[in-house]
Amino acid sequence: MKQPKIYYICVHSSNSFNGTRKVKYLAGTFQEFINYYKYTLSNGKCYEYEKGKKKINLEPKTIASLVTNVNNALNNSARNGYSNTWIEAVKEIPEDYRKGDQK
């Protein structure tokens, strides 16, 4: 049986009050990420019919599509239209983060 491919996602969040930024890395299969972000996608889907909001696909087919839809869902559900949190797909977790030297 073929092993499912492991993907890595980098989650960026910033605090607009004091300017601090945090970075977190997640590893998992595509289906695990779909389940992890299911609530975020459905929450963003609720706001897609308001003016200026983007359409959200609840069942993306690729990791790139998942990242785009999650970012759009975060922005759709944000109070001012821009979320302070965004994600991106990365090829691997950086070596310094794995060692625990993250800031």
Residue, then its C-alpha position, 0 to 999 in steps of 0.5 A: m500500500k502506498q504511503p500518503k505524502i506528508y506536506y508541511i505548512c507554515v502558519h504566520s501570525s502577527n499582532s497588530f498592537n505590539g508588532t510581534r510575529k509568530v511562526k508555527y510549522l505543521a506536518g501532515t497528510f492532505q486529508e489531515f489538513i482538510n480536517y484541521y482547516k474544515y471549520t476555517l473553510s466553512n466559516g469563511k464560506c459563510y461570508e463569501y456572498e458579502k461585497g468584496k469577499k472571495k469564493i471558498n471551495l470546501e473541498p480543494k483538490t491540491i495543497a496549493s488550492l487548500v492554502t489559497n482557500v484557507n487564506n481567503a477564508l481567514n480574510n473573509s471572516a476577519r473583521n476588517g477584511y484582512s486577517n493577521t494570520w496566513i499560511e503557506a506551503v513549504k517543502e520542509i521544516p527549516e533545520d533551526y526550527r527542528k532543533g528548537d532554536q525558533k524565536 
